[in-house]
C-alpha cells in the first residue's frame, strides 16, 4: 500500500478523499483488522476505486456503504450505493476490469442492482498471495 500503510489505512484514506471530492457520504461498516498480502490489497483497492467511480458517474447516490473484511475464507469486499440501481446490468469496461482483477487473484465478483434502490458490488478473494 502507499507509504507502508496497511490495507485498512489505505482504504480509509481513499474513502475519505473520495467522499470529500464527490460530496457522496461514505458509511464504513468494516475494514480489515489484519493485513493481507500486498498483491491482494492492491487488487481490492483497485476494484474499490472502479466501483466508486461507477457510483459517482451513474448512481445519483448521496450515500455509499463499504465493508471489507478478512476471515479464514478470504477477503470480502461489499460496496452498496443507495442510488437509482438498474433493471438490466450493462456490464461495461469498469465491471469487466473489477471482475478480471478478482479473477486474477483467484476470487470472484458480482454486481446486483434493484431499480430505485441501488447497486451492490461484492467480491471475495482467498487470503493467499
Secondary structure, 3 states (H helix, E strand, C coil): CHHHCCHHHHHHHHHHHHHHHHCCEEEEEECCCCCCCHHHHHHHHHHHHHHHHHHHHHHCCCEEEEEEEEECCEEEEEEEECCCCCCCCCCCHHHHHHHHHHHHCCCEEEEEEECCCEEEEEEEECCCC
